[in-house]
Amino acid sequence: LLGIRLFGVRRGTLLETLGLKNGDRLESINGFNISDPQKALEAYGRLRTASQLKVKVNRRGKPITIEFNIQ
């Protein structure tokens, strides 16, 4: 499981507000593995209307889960 490495997360942006940081490796969203582009597109299509997001990232070698409620 590789994931997508995040870069360019700036202060005041949505990603920073959600708790994501530069260097985080995004591994899954709501259980959807996003290790390859095809799976990431599938996840995007299914998650557009989600009311909650459970994001798993790897930060400096440690797994972290961040949960969001979307209103």
All heavy atoms as TSV, in Angstrom:
chain	resi	resn	atom	element	x	y	z
A	1	LEU	N	N	0.854	-1.187	0.000
A	1	LEU	CA	C	0.000	0.000	0.000
A	1	LEU	C	C	0.882	1.226	0.000
A	1	LEU	O	O	1.612	1.489	0.950
A	1	LEU	CB	C	-0.898	-0.021	1.240
A	1	LEU	CG	C	-1.831	1.160	1.418
A	1	LEU	CD1	C	-2.904	1.128	0.348
A	1	LEU	CD2	C	-2.472	1.103	2.784
A	2	LEU	N	N	0.848	1.984	-1.073
A	2	LEU	CA	C	1.688	3.162	-1.158
A	2	LEU	C	C	0.915	4.432	-0.842
A	2	LEU	O	O	1.194	5.092	0.135
A	2	LEU	CB	C	2.333	3.256	-2.540
A	2	LEU	CG	C	3.343	2.160	-2.865
A	2	LEU	CD1	C	3.820	2.299	-4.295
A	2	LEU	CD2	C	4.505	2.198	-1.904
A	3	GLY	N	N	-0.028	4.789	-1.653
A	3	GLY	CA	C	-0.793	5.998	-1.428
A	3	GLY	C	C	-0.272	7.171	-2.214
A	3	GLY	O	O	0.578	7.049	-3.081
A	4	ILE	N	N	-0.778	8.348	-1.873
A	4	ILE	CA	C	-0.435	9.583	-2.563
A	4	ILE	C	C	0.229	10.517	-1.559
A	4	ILE	O	O	-0.357	10.845	-0.530
A	4	ILE	CB	C	-1.698	10.250	-3.143
A	4	ILE	CG1	C	-2.362	9.317	-4.153
A	4	ILE	CG2	C	-1.366	11.598	-3.774
A	4	ILE	CD1	C	-3.737	9.776	-4.598
A	5	ARG	N	N	1.444	10.928	-1.848
A	5	ARG	CA	C	2.177	11.838	-0.962
A	5	ARG	C	C	1.675	13.263	-1.191
A	5	ARG	O	O	1.542	13.696	-2.330
A	5	ARG	CB	C	3.670	11.746	-1.254
A	5	ARG	CG	C	4.526	12.636	-0.441
A	5	ARG	CD	C	5.028	12.110	0.854
A	5	ARG	NE	N	5.624	10.800	0.789
A	5	ARG	CZ	C	5.882	10.086	1.877
A	5	ARG	NH1	N	5.595	10.556	3.058
A	5	ARG	NH2	N	6.421	8.903	1.777
A	6	LEU	N	N	1.341	13.967	-0.118
A	6	LEU	CA	C	0.827	15.329	-0.209
A	6	LEU	C	C	1.960	16.346	-0.099
A	6	LEU	O	O	2.783	16.268	0.806
A	6	LEU	CB	C	-0.189	15.594	0.906
A	6	LEU	CG	C	-1.432	14.703	0.920
A	6	LEU	CD1	C	-2.302	15.049	2.108
A	6	LEU	CD2	C	-2.205	14.846	-0.371
A	7	PHE	N	N	1.965	17.286	-1.015
A	7	PHE	CA	C	2.916	18.394	-1.011
A	7	PHE	C	C	2.154	19.673	-1.321
A	7	PHE	O	O	1.100	19.636	-1.941
A	7	PHE	CB	C	4.012	18.198	-2.066
A	7	PHE	CG	C	4.923	17.052	-1.772
A	7	PHE	CD1	C	4.789	15.852	-2.445
A	7	PHE	CD2	C	5.917	17.164	-0.817
A	7	PHE	CE1	C	5.613	14.781	-2.175
A	7	PHE	CE2	C	6.765	16.105	-0.536
A	7	PHE	CZ	C	6.611	14.915	-1.215
A	8	GLY	N	N	2.679	20.788	-0.913
A	8	GLY	CA	C	2.051	22.072	-1.230
A	8	GLY	C	C	0.832	22.386	-0.388
A	8	GLY	O	O	-0.001	23.186	-0.803
A	9	VAL	N	N	0.706	21.747	0.789
A	9	VAL	CA	C	-0.403	22.072	1.686
A	9	VAL	C	C	-0.053	23.400	2.360
A	9	VAL	O	O	0.907	23.486	3.109
A	9	VAL	CB	C	-0.623	20.958	2.744
A	9	VAL	CG1	C	-1.741	21.348	3.688
A	9	VAL	CG2	C	-0.917	19.625	2.068
A	10	ARG	N	N	-0.825	24.425	2.059
A	10	ARG	CA	C	-0.523	25.769	2.559
A	10	ARG	C	C	-1.431	26.145	3.713
A	10	ARG	O	O	-2.542	25.636	3.835
A	10	ARG	CB	C	-0.686	26.788	1.434
A	10	ARG	CG	C	0.293	26.564	0.318
A	10	ARG	CD	C	0.194	27.686	-0.713
A	10	ARG	NE	N	1.112	27.422	-1.797
A	10	ARG	CZ	C	0.745	27.151	-3.031
A	10	ARG	NH1	N	-0.521	27.123	-3.355
A	10	ARG	NH2	N	1.655	26.913	-3.950
A	11	ARG	N	N	-0.950	27.085	4.523
A	11	ARG	CA	C	-1.744	27.597	5.637
A	11	ARG	C	C	-3.034	28.211	5.132
A	11	ARG	O	O	-3.055	28.901	4.117
A	11	ARG	CB	C	-0.964	28.662	6.401
A	11	ARG	CG	C	0.085	28.085	7.269
A	11	ARG	CD	C	0.664	29.164	8.136
A	11	ARG	NE	N	1.509	28.524	9.140
A	11	ARG	CZ	C	2.294	29.158	9.948
A	11	ARG	NH1	N	2.369	30.473	9.893
A	11	ARG	NH2	N	3.008	28.504	10.833
A	12	GLY	N	N	-4.099	27.925	5.848
A	12	GLY	CA	C	-5.393	28.503	5.505
A	12	GLY	C	C	-6.147	27.777	4.421
A	12	GLY	O	O	-7.275	28.141	4.107
A	13	THR	N	N	-5.548	26.732	3.834
A	13	THR	CA	C	-6.245	25.978	2.786
A	13	THR	C	C	-7.139	24.909	3.418
A	13	THR	O	O	-7.008	24.578	4.596
A	13	THR	CB	C	-5.262	25.300	1.826
A	13	THR	OG1	O	-4.484	24.352	2.563
A	13	THR	CG2	C	-4.353	26.317	1.147
A	14	LEU	N	N	-8.035	24.374	2.626
A	14	LEU	CA	C	-8.936	23.339	3.108
A	14	LEU	C	C	-8.170	22.134	3.641
A	14	LEU	O	O	-8.498	21.613	4.709
A	14	LEU	CB	C	-9.893	22.906	1.986
A	14	LEU	CG	C	-10.850	21.772	2.330
A	14	LEU	CD1	C	-11.768	22.165	3.479
A	14	LEU	CD2	C	-11.649	21.362	1.113
A	15	LEU	N	N	-7.138	21.706	2.930
A	15	LEU	CA	C	-6.377	20.542	3.377
A	15	LEU	C	C	-5.759	20.772	4.749
A	15	LEU	O	O	-5.797	19.903	5.612
A	15	LEU	CB	C	-5.299	20.173	2.361
A	15	LEU	CG	C	-5.795	19.647	1.018
A	15	LEU	CD1	C	-4.621	19.381	0.090
A	15	LEU	CD2	C	-6.631	18.402	1.192
A	16	GLU	N	N	-5.209	21.954	4.980
A	16	GLU	CA	C	-4.618	22.249	6.280
A	16	GLU	C	C	-5.692	22.317	7.359
A	16	GLU	O	O	-5.526	21.792	8.451
A	16	GLU	CB	C	-3.840	23.568	6.243
A	16	GLU	CG	C	-2.976	23.744	7.473
A	16	GLU	CD	C	-3.146	25.074	8.174
A	16	GLU	OE1	O	-4.079	25.822	7.848
A	16	GLU	OE2	O	-2.339	25.340	9.051
A	17	THR	N	N	-6.817	22.928	7.040
A	17	THR	CA	C	-7.928	23.010	7.986
A	17	THR	C	C	-8.417	21.623	8.383
A	17	THR	O	O	-8.789	21.391	9.532
A	17	THR	CB	C	-9.092	23.821	7.370
A	17	THR	OG1	O	-8.613	25.121	7.049
A	17	THR	CG2	C	-10.260	23.933	8.329
A	18	LEU	N	N	-8.365	20.690	7.454
A	18	LEU	CA	C	-8.801	19.318	7.727
A	18	LEU	C	C	-7.761	18.511	8.509
A	18	LEU	O	O	-8.023	17.388	8.897
A	18	LEU	CB	C	-9.130	18.599	6.411
A	18	LEU	CG	C	-10.311	19.188	5.628
A	18	LEU	CD1	C	-10.459	18.486	4.296
A	18	LEU	CD2	C	-11.592	19.100	6.427
A	19	GLY	N	N	-6.579	19.078	8.721
A	19	GLY	CA	C	-5.560	18.406	9.513
A	19	GLY	C	C	-4.490	17.692	8.716
A	19	GLY	O	O	-3.643	17.009	9.285
A	20	LEU	N	N	-4.508	17.849	7.403
A	20	LEU	CA	C	-3.496	17.213	6.571
A	20	LEU	C	C	-2.254	18.093	6.493
A	20	LEU	O	O	-2.345	19.317	6.574
A	20	LEU	CB	C	-4.058	16.927	5.184
A	20	LEU	CG	C	-5.249	15.962	5.187
A	20	LEU	CD1	C	-5.903	15.921	3.829
A	20	LEU	CD2	C	-4.839	14.583	5.638
A	21	LYS	N	N	-1.090	17.458	6.346
A	21	LYS	CA	C	0.176	18.192	6.349
A	21	LYS	C	C	1.053	17.762	5.182
A	21	LYS	O	O	0.904	16.660	4.649
A	21	LYS	CB	C	0.930	17.922	7.656
A	21	LYS	CG	C	0.177	18.395	8.871
A	21	LYS	CD	C	0.986	18.185	10.124
A	21	LYS	CE	C	0.217	18.721	11.321
A	21	LYS	NZ	N	1.016	18.720	12.533
A	22	ASN	N	N	1.983	18.640	4.822
A	22	ASN	CA	C	2.968	18.299	3.794
A	22	ASN	C	C	3.696	17.026	4.197
A	22	ASN	O	O	4.082	16.872	5.355
A	22	ASN	CB	C	3.981	19.425	3.622
A	22	ASN	CG	C	3.420	20.584	2.848
A	22	ASN	OD1	O	2.727	20.404	1.860
A	22	ASN	ND2	N	3.705	21.782	3.301
A	23	GLY	N	N	3.878	16.133	3.250
A	23	GLY	CA	C	4.589	14.891	3.507
A	23	GLY	C	C	3.692	13.747	3.930
A	23	GLY	O	O	4.118	12.592	3.936
A	24	ASP	N	N	2.432	14.035	4.319
A	24	ASP	CA	C	1.508	12.947	4.647
A	24	ASP	C	C	1.321	12.073	3.417
A	24	ASP	O	O	1.286	12.564	2.285
A	24	ASP	CB	C	0.133	13.484	5.063
A	24	ASP	CG	C	0.091	14.041	6.471
A	24	ASP	OD1	O	1.103	13.923	7.201
A	24	ASP	OD2	O	-0.961	14.583	6.851
A	25	ARG	N	N	1.196	10.766	3.634
A	25	ARG	CA	C	0.899	9.846	2.531
A	25	ARG	C	C	-0.539	9.391	2.697
A	25	ARG	O	O	-0.878	8.681	3.629
A	25	ARG	CB	C	1.854	8.668	2.527
A	25	ARG	CG	C	1.700	7.830	1.260
A	25	ARG	CD	C	2.727	6.743	1.158
A	25	ARG	NE	N	2.514	5.769	2.217
A	25	ARG	CZ	C	3.452	5.304	3.021
A	25	ARG	NH1	N	4.689	5.724	2.898
A	25	ARG	NH2	N	3.170	4.418	3.945
A	26	LEU	N	N	-1.398	9.846	1.810
A	26	LEU	CA	C	-2.815	9.512	1.817
A	26	LEU	C	C	-2.970	8.078	1.324
A	26	LEU	O	O	-2.561	7.758	0.211
A	26	LEU	CB	C	-3.556	10.494	0.912
A	26	LEU	CG	C	-5.048	10.442	0.847
A	26	LEU	CD1	C	-5.674	10.634	2.223
A	26	LEU	CD2	C	-5.552	11.513	-0.107
A	27	GLU	N	N	-3.546	7.217	2.181
A	27	GLU	CA	C	-3.630	5.798	1.846
A	27	GLU	C	C	-5.037	5.336	1.495
A	27	GLU	O	O	-5.215	4.534	0.586
A	27	GLU	CB	C	-3.066	4.965	2.995
A	27	GLU	CG	C	-1.588	5.224	3.213
A	27	GLU	CD	C	-0.999	4.434	4.359
A	27	GLU	OE1	O	-1.760	3.898	5.193
A	27	GLU	OE2	O	0.241	4.354	4.422
A	28	SER	N	N	-6.045	5.817	2.237
A	28	SER	CA	C	-7.407	5.414	1.916
A	28	SER	C	C	-8.402	6.456	2.393
A	28	SER	O	O	-8.121	7.243	3.298
A	28	SER	CB	C	-7.746	4.053	2.532
A	28	SER	OG	O	-7.882	4.155	3.941
A	29	ILE	N	N	-9.566	6.452	1.745
A	29	ILE	CA	C	-10.679	7.308	2.132
A	29	ILE	C	C	-11.909	6.417	2.208
A	29	ILE	O	O	-12.262	5.751	1.233
A	29	ILE	CB	C	-10.907	8.448	1.120
A	29	ILE	CG1	C	-9.646	9.298	0.978
A	29	ILE	CG2	C	-12.103	9.303	1.543
A	29	ILE	CD1	C	-9.725	10.347	-0.120
A	30	ASN	N	N	-12.541	6.373	3.385
A	30	ASN	CA	C	-13.717	5.528	3.630
A	30	ASN	C	C	-13.485	4.085	3.183
A	30	ASN	O	O	-14.373	3.443	2.635
A	30	ASN	CB	C	-14.961	6.098	2.966
A	30	ASN	CG	C	-15.499	7.308	3.688
A	30	ASN	OD1	O	-14.826	7.897	4.531
A	30	ASN	ND2	N	-16.705	7.705	3.373
A	31	GLY	N	N	-12.291	3.599	3.410
A	31	GLY	CA	C	-11.961	2.224	3.075
A	31	GLY	C	C	-11.527	2.001	1.634
A	31	GLY	O	O	-11.104	0.907	1.285
A	32	PHE	N	N	-11.636	3.018	0.790
A	32	PHE	CA	C	-11.197	2.897	-0.601
A	32	PHE	C	C	-9.693	3.109	-0.664
A	32	PHE	O	O	-9.199	4.193	-0.352
A	32	PHE	CB	C	-11.880	3.931	-1.517
A	32	PHE	CG	C	-13.313	3.655	-1.774
A	32	PHE	CD1	C	-14.289	4.317	-1.051
A	32	PHE	CD2	C	-13.694	2.737	-2.735
A	32	PHE	CE1	C	-15.624	4.071	-1.282
A	32	PHE	CE2	C	-15.034	2.476	-2.975
A	32	PHE	CZ	C	-16.001	3.151	-2.239
A	33	ASN	N	N	-8.985	2.087	-1.075
A	33	ASN	CA	C	-7.540	2.168	-1.261
A	33	ASN	C	C	-7.280	3.081	-2.463
A	33	ASN	O	O	-7.817	2.860	-3.537
A	33	ASN	CB	C	-7.012	0.756	-1.518
A	33	ASN	CG	C	-5.543	0.694	-1.785
A	33	ASN	OD1	O	-4.916	1.696	-2.105
A	33	ASN	ND2	N	-4.985	-0.477	-1.658
A	34	ILE	N	N	-6.484	4.102	-2.272
A	34	ILE	CA	C	-6.213	5.015	-3.392
A	34	ILE	C	C	-4.759	4.938	-3.833
A	34	ILE	O	O	-4.150	5.932	-4.196
A	34	ILE	CB	C	-6.627	6.458	-3.064
A	34	ILE	CG1	C	-5.921	6.965	-1.828
A	34	ILE	CG2	C	-8.120	6.585	-2.918
A	34	ILE	CD1	C	-6.032	8.444	-1.662
A	35	SER	N	N	-4.234	3.729	-3.810
A	35	SER	CA	C	-2.830	3.529	-4.176
A	35	SER	C	C	-2.575	3.628	-5.677
A	35	SER	O	O	-1.439	3.758	-6.096
A	35	SER	CB	C	-2.334	2.181	-3.655
A	35	SER	OG	O	-3.077	1.134	-4.238
A	36	ASP	N	N	-3.616	3.565	-6.496
A	36	ASP	CA	C	-3.408	3.752	-7.934
A	36	ASP	C	C	-4.496	4.664	-8.492
A	36	ASP	O	O	-5.560	4.803	-7.897
A	36	ASP	CB	C	-3.341	2.410	-8.668
A	36	ASP	CG	C	-4.659	1.665	-8.747
A	36	ASP	OD1	O	-5.656	2.262	-9.193
A	36	ASP	OD2	O	-4.693	0.488	-8.373
A	37	PRO	N	N	-4.214	5.316	-9.606
A	37	PRO	CA	C	-5.152	6.305	-10.159
A	37	PRO	C	C	-6.550	5.760	-10.429
A	37	PRO	O	O	-7.533	6.457	-10.199
A	37	PRO	CB	C	-4.478	6.751	-11.462
A	37	PRO	CG	C	-3.030	6.479	-11.245
A	37	PRO	CD	C	-2.972	5.258	-10.371
A	38	GLN	N	N	-6.661	4.532	-10.901
A	38	GLN	CA	C	-7.978	3.969	-11.200
A	38	GLN	C	C	-8.823	3.854	-9.930
A	38	GLN	O	O	-9.994	4.209	-9.919
A	38	GLN	CB	C	-7.831	2.593	-11.870
A	38	GLN	CG	C	-9.144	1.991	-12.303
A	38	GLN	CD	C	-9.835	2.806	-13.381
A	38	GLN	OE1	O	-9.191	3.416	-14.214
A	38	GLN	NE2	N	-11.154	2.827	-13.354
A	39	LYS	N	N	-8.218	3.381	-8.857
A	39	LYS	CA	C	-8.943	3.250	-7.592
A	39	LYS	C	C	-9.277	4.619	-7.007
A	39	LYS	O	O	-10.323	4.802	-6.400
A	39	LYS	CB	C	-8.141	2.413	-6.608
A	39	LYS	CG	C	-8.078	0.964	-7.036
A	39	LYS	CD	C	-7.370	0.104	-6.038
A	39	LYS	CE	C	-7.318	-1.316	-6.573
A	39	LYS	NZ	N	-6.961	-2.266	-5.567
A	40	ALA	N	N	-8.395	5.581	-7.200
A	40	ALA	CA	C	-8.660	6.939	-6.716
A	40	ALA	C	C	-9.865	7.538	-7.451
A	40	ALA	O	O	-10.720	8.178	-6.830
A	40	ALA	CB	C	-7.432	7.815	-6.892
A	41	LEU	N	N	-9.969	7.326	-8.747
A	41	LEU	CA	C	-11.120	7.816	-9.508
A	41	LEU	C	C	-12.408	7.141	-9.068
A	41	LEU	O	O	-13.458	7.781	-8.959
A	41	LEU	CB	C	-10.904	7.599	-11.009
A	41	LEU	CG	C	-9.947	8.563	-11.689
A	41	LEU	CD1	C	-9.696	8.130	-13.132
A	41	LEU	CD2	C	-10.478	9.976	-11.637
A	42	GLU	N	N	-12.349	5.845	-8.812
A	42	GLU	CA	C	-13.524	5.128	-8.324
A	42	GLU	C	C	-13.971	5.691	-6.971
A	42	GLU	O	O	-15.152	5.925	-6.741
A	42	GLU	CB	C	-13.210	3.636	-8.189
A	42	GLU	CG	C	-14.368	2.825	-7.660
A	42	GLU	CD	C	-13.996	1.372	-7.436
A	42	GLU	OE1	O	-12.967	0.910	-7.960
A	42	GLU	OE2	O	-14.748	0.699	-6.708
A	43	ALA	N	N	-13.015	5.928	-6.092
A	43	ALA	CA	C	-13.321	6.483	-4.771
A	43	ALA	C	C	-13.953	7.862	-4.923
A	43	ALA	O	O	-14.954	8.169	-4.278
A	43	ALA	CB	C	-12.060	6.562	-3.918
A	44	TYR	N	N	-13.387	8.704	-5.784
A	44	TYR	CA	C	-13.923	10.047	-5.987
A	44	TYR	C	C	-15.385	9.985	-6.423
A	44	TYR	O	O	-16.231	10.707	-5.899
A	44	TYR	CB	C	-13.088	10.804	-7.021
A	44	TYR	CG	C	-13.682	12.138	-7.389
A	44	TYR	CD1	C	-13.586	13.211	-6.509
A	44	TYR	CD2	C	-14.350	12.314	-8.591
A	44	TYR	CE1	C	-14.142	14.440	-6.824
A	44	TYR	CE2	C	-14.912	13.538	-8.917
A	44	TYR	CZ	C	-14.812	14.594	-8.039
A	44	TYR	OH	O	-15.374	15.796	-8.357
A	45	GLY	N	N	-15.685	9.108	-7.364
A	45	GLY	CA	C	-17.053	8.971	-7.852
A	45	GLY	C	C	-18.026	8.561	-6.768
A	45	GLY	O	O	-19.154	9.041	-6.715
A	46	ARG	N	N	-17.605	7.712	-5.875
A	46	ARG	CA	C	-18.490	7.225	-4.813
A	46	ARG	C	C	-18.550	8.145	-3.603
A	46	ARG	O	O	-19.513	8.117	-2.853
A	46	ARG	CB	C	-18.048	5.837	-4.374
A	46	ARG	CG	C	-18.262	4.802	-5.450
A	46	ARG	CD	C	-18.024	3.436	-4.921
A	46	ARG	NE	N	-18.208	2.431	-5.950
A	46	ARG	CZ	C	-18.136	1.158	-5.738
A	46	ARG	NH1	N	-17.877	0.697	-4.525
A	46	ARG	NH2	N	-18.314	0.303	-6.708
A	47	LEU	N	N	-17.514	8.944	-3.398
A	47	LEU	CA	C	-17.439	9.769	-2.189
A	47	LEU	C	C	-17.959	11.188	-2.382
A	47	LEU	O	O	-18.063	11.929	-1.414
A	47	LEU	CB	C	-15.983	9.820	-1.695
A	47	LEU	CG	C	-15.405	8.484	-1.258
A	47	LEU	CD1	C	-13.923	8.626	-0.985
A	47	LEU	CD2	C	-16.134	7.966	-0.032
A	48	ARG	N	N	-18.312	11.553	-3.588
A	48	ARG	CA	C	-18.773	12.927	-3.841
A	48	ARG	C	C	-19.980	13.297	-3.007
A	48	ARG	O	O	-20.163	14.458	-2.658
A	48	ARG	CB	C	-19.101	13.117	-5.319
A	48	ARG	CG	C	-17.879	13.151	-6.169
A	48	ARG	CD	C	-18.126	13.413	-7.610
A	48	ARG	NE	N	-19.533	13.490	-7.974
A	48	ARG	CZ	C	-19.972	13.606	-9.194
A	48	ARG	NH1	N	-19.139	13.652	-10.183
A	48	ARG	NH2	N	-21.250	13.676	-9.448
A	49	THR	N	N	-20.814	12.334	-2.669
A	49	THR	CA	C	-22.026	12.626	-1.907
A	49	THR	C	C	-21.957	12.099	-0.474
A	49	THR	O	O	-22.963	12.080	0.224
A	49	THR	CB	C	-23.261	12.010	-2.615
A	49	THR	OG1	O	-23.061	10.605	-2.728
A	49	THR	CG2	C	-23.456	12.627	-3.993
A	50	ALA	N	N	-20.791	11.694	-0.034
A	50	ALA	CA	C	-20.653	11.151	1.327
A	50	ALA	C	C	-20.866	12.236	2.374
A	50	ALA	O	O	-20.497	13.394	2.180
A	50	ALA	CB	C	-19.270	10.534	1.501
A	51	SER	N	N	-21.452	11.855	3.495
A	51	SER	CA	C	-21.654	12.811	4.585
A	51	SER	C	C	-20.531	12.721	5.622
A	51	SER	O	O	-20.406	13.587	6.478
A	51	SER	CB	C	-23.003	12.569	5.260
A	51	SER	OG	O	-23.053	11.266	5.802
A	52	GLN	N	N	-19.744	11.672	5.528
A	52	GLN	CA	C	-18.602	11.504	6.417
A	52	GLN	C	C	-17.420	10.987	5.614
A	52	GLN	O	O	-17.589	10.222	4.671
A	52	GLN	CB	C	-18.891	10.476	7.508
A	52	GLN	CG	C	-19.864	10.930	8.551
A	52	GLN	CD	C	-20.003	9.879	9.641
A	52	GLN	OE1	O	-20.186	8.707	9.341
A	52	GLN	NE2	N	-19.910	10.318	10.884
A	53	LEU	N	N	-16.225	11.407	6.022
A	53	LEU	CA	C	-15.009	10.894	5.415
A	53	LEU	C	C	-14.091	10.388	6.515
A	53	LEU	O	O	-13.890	11.064	7.529
A	53	LEU	CB	C	-14.274	11.978	4.622
A	53	LEU	CG	C	-14.965	12.537	3.391
A	53	LEU	CD1	C	-14.107	13.615	2.756
A	53	LEU	CD2	C	-15.272	11.443	2.388
A	54	LYS	N	N	-13.571	9.203	6.314
A	54	LYS	CA	C	-12.579	8.628	7.218
A	54	LYS	C	C	-11.307	8.467	6.387
A	54	LYS	O	O	-11.223	7.621	5.510
A	54	LYS	CB	C	-13.063	7.286	7.754
A	54	LYS	CG	C	-12.175	6.694	8.807
A	54	LYS	CD	C	-12.827	5.448	9.381
A	54	LYS	CE	C	-12.020	4.905	10.522
A	54	LYS	NZ	N	-12.668	3.718	11.108
A	55	VAL	N	N	-10.336	9.340	6.670
A	55	VAL	CA	C	-9.118	9.415	5.869
A	55	VAL	C	C	-7.964	8.793	6.642
A	55	VAL	O	O	-7.698	9.179	7.777
A	55	VAL	CB	C	-8.799	10.889	5.519
A	55	VAL	CG1	C	-7.517	10.991	4.723
A	55	VAL	CG2	C	-9.961	11.515	4.762
A	56	LYS	N	N	-7.303	7.834	6.026
A	56	LYS	CA	C	-6.133	7.218	6.639
A	56	LYS	C	C	-4.887	7.736	5.946
A	56	LYS	O	O	-4.779	7.667	4.725
A	56	LYS	CB	C	-6.205	5.696	6.551
A	56	LYS	CG	C	-7.311	5.130	7.418
A	56	LYS	CD	C	-7.262	3.636	7.488
A	56	LYS	CE	C	-8.385	3.159	8.393
A	56	LYS	NZ	N	-8.346	1.723	8.608
A	57	VAL	N	N	-3.983	8.278	6.755
A	57	VAL	CA	C	-2.716	8.784	6.240
A	57	VAL	C	C	-1.578	8.159	7.030
A	57	VAL	O	O	-1.766	7.647	8.128
A	57	VAL	CB	C	-2.614	10.331	6.317
A	57	VAL	CG1	C	-3.701	10.992	5.512
A	57	VAL	CG2	C	-2.637	10.816	7.743
A	58	ASN	N	N	-0.417	8.217	6.429
A	58	ASN	CA	C	0.806	7.804	7.114
A	58	ASN	C	C	1.637	9.066	7.271
A	58	ASN	O	O	1.964	9.716	6.292
A	58	ASN	CB	C	1.545	6.753	6.288
A	58	ASN	CG	C	2.729	6.190	7.021
A	58	ASN	OD1	O	3.663	6.908	7.334
A	58	ASN	ND2	N	2.676	4.911	7.296
A	59	ARG	N	N	1.911	9.420	8.522
A	59	ARG	CA	C	2.671	10.639	8.803
A	59	ARG	C	C	3.956	10.253	9.512
A	59	ARG	O	O	3.936	9.774	10.631
A	59	ARG	CB	C	1.855	11.587	9.667
A	59	ARG	CG	C	2.556	12.904	9.961
A	59	ARG	CD	C	1.654	13.854	10.725
A	59	ARG	NE	N	0.565	14.298	9.853
A	59	ARG	CZ	C	-0.590	14.767	10.321
A	59	ARG	NH1	N	-0.817	14.864	11.609
A	59	ARG	NH2	N	-1.525	15.136	9.463
A	60	ARG	N	N	5.086	10.430	8.808
A	60	ARG	CA	C	6.405	10.094	9.347
A	60	ARG	C	C	6.451	8.662	9.866
A	60	ARG	O	O	6.962	8.386	10.950
A	60	ARG	CB	C	6.795	11.067	10.453
A	60	ARG	CG	C	6.946	12.480	9.969
A	60	ARG	CD	C	7.390	13.389	11.079
A	60	ARG	NE	N	7.472	14.738	10.569
A	60	ARG	CZ	C	7.092	15.798	11.263
A	60	ARG	NH1	N	6.627	15.675	12.481
A	60	ARG	NH2	N	7.208	16.994	10.733
A	61	GLY	N	N	5.860	7.749	9.102
A	61	GLY	CA	C	5.919	6.337	9.444
A	61	GLY	C	C	4.852	5.861	10.408
A	61	GLY	O	O	4.808	4.685	10.750
A	62	LYS	N	N	3.967	6.761	10.848
A	62	LYS	CA	C	2.918	6.377	11.799
A	62	LYS	C	C	1.547	6.521	11.152
A	62	LYS	O	O	1.252	7.542	10.540
A	62	LYS	CB	C	2.984	7.258	13.040
A	62	LYS	CG	C	4.264	7.090	13.819
A	62	LYS	CD	C	4.269	7.972	15.032
A	62	LYS	CE	C	5.592	7.800	15.775
A	62	LYS	NZ	N	5.688	8.685	16.930
A	63	PRO	N	N	0.696	5.499	11.311
A	63	PRO	CA	C	-0.659	5.591	10.748
A	63	PRO	C	C	-1.522	6.543	11.571
A	63	PRO	O	O	-1.471	6.547	12.795
A	63	PRO	CB	C	-1.185	4.158	10.841
A	63	PRO	CG	C	-0.394	3.534	11.936
A	63	PRO	CD	C	0.944	4.212	11.951
A	64	ILE	N	N	-2.294	7.367	10.860
A	64	ILE	CA	C	-3.197	8.324	11.493
A	64	ILE	C	C	-4.530	8.249	10.757
A	64	ILE	O	O	-4.564	8.172	9.532
A	64	ILE	CB	C	-2.638	9.759	11.407
A	64	ILE	CG1	C	-1.347	9.868	12.211
A	64	ILE	CG2	C	-3.662	10.782	11.887
A	64	ILE	CD1	C	-0.653	11.206	12.081
A	65	THR	N	N	-5.614	8.280	11.511
A	65	THR	CA	C	-6.947	8.334	10.916
A	65	THR	C	C	-7.578	9.666	11.288
A	65	THR	O	O	-7.605	10.041	12.458
A	65	THR	CB	C	-7.829	7.176	11.425
A	65	THR	OG1	O	-7.210	5.936	11.069
A	65	THR	CG2	C	-9.218	7.238	10.814
A	66	ILE	N	N	-8.070	10.364	10.276
A	66	ILE	CA	C	-8.731	11.651	10.473
A	66	ILE	C	C	-10.165	11.493	9.976
A	66	ILE	O	O	-10.389	11.018	8.869
A	66	ILE	CB	C	-8.024	12.775	9.692
A	66	ILE	CG1	C	-6.554	12.858	10.110
A	66	ILE	CG2	C	-8.718	14.113	9.915
A	66	ILE	CD1	C	-5.709	13.774	9.241
A	67	GLU	N	N	-11.125	11.868	10.820
A	67	GLU	CA	C	-12.533	11.751	10.437
A	67	GLU	C	C	-13.156	13.126	10.287
A	67	GLU	O	O	-12.888	14.020	11.082
A	67	GLU	CB	C	-13.282	10.922	11.479
A	67	GLU	CG	C	-12.775	9.495	11.525
A	67	GLU	CD	C	-13.591	8.598	12.429
A	67	GLU	OE1	O	-14.830	8.770	12.463
A	67	GLU	OE2	O	-12.992	7.749	13.085
A	68	PHE	N	N	-13.982	13.264	9.241
A	68	PHE	CA	C	-14.644	14.525	8.928
A	68	PHE	C	C	-16.134	14.284	8.774
A	68	PHE	O	O	-16.543	13.297	8.183
A	68	PHE	CB	C	-14.160	15.111	7.600
A	68	PHE	CG	C	-12.676	15.168	7.444
A	68	PHE	CD1	C	-12.019	14.241	6.664
A	68	PHE	CD2	C	-11.932	16.159	8.064
A	68	PHE	CE1	C	-10.647	14.291	6.507
A	68	PHE	CE2	C	-10.573	16.231	7.913
A	68	PHE	CZ	C	-9.924	15.283	7.127
A	69	ASN	N	N	-16.929	15.200	9.265
A	69	ASN	CA	C	-18.363	15.230	8.987
A	69	ASN	C	C	-18.597	16.364	8.008
A	69	ASN	O	O	-18.145	17.486	8.232
A	69	ASN	CB	C	-19.183	15.461	10.264
A	69	ASN	CG	C	-19.138	14.266	11.175
A	69	ASN	OD1	O	-19.308	13.138	10.741
A	69	ASN	ND2	N	-18.902	14.498	12.438
A	70	ILE	N	N	-19.302	16.072	6.933
A	70	ILE	CA	C	-19.560	17.055	5.892
A	70	ILE	C	C	-21.016	17.513	6.011
A	70	ILE	O	O	-21.922	16.692	6.058
A	70	ILE	CB	C	-19.311	16.455	4.492
A	70	ILE	CG1	C	-17.872	15.951	4.415
A	70	ILE	CG2	C	-19.615	17.472	3.401
A	70	ILE	CD1	C	-17.586	15.114	3.200
A	71	GLN	N	N	-21.185	18.817	6.085
A	71	GLN	CA	C	-22.537	19.364	6.222
A	71	GLN	C	C	-22.899	20.208	5.032
A	71	GLN	O	O	-22.105	20.778	4.399
A	71	GLN	CB	C	-22.643	20.191	7.486
A	71	GLN	CG	C	-22.362	19.355	8.710
A	71	GLN	CD	C	-22.400	20.193	9.982
A	71	GLN	OE1	O	-22.543	21.403	9.946
A	71	GLN	NE2	N	-22.283	19.532	11.109
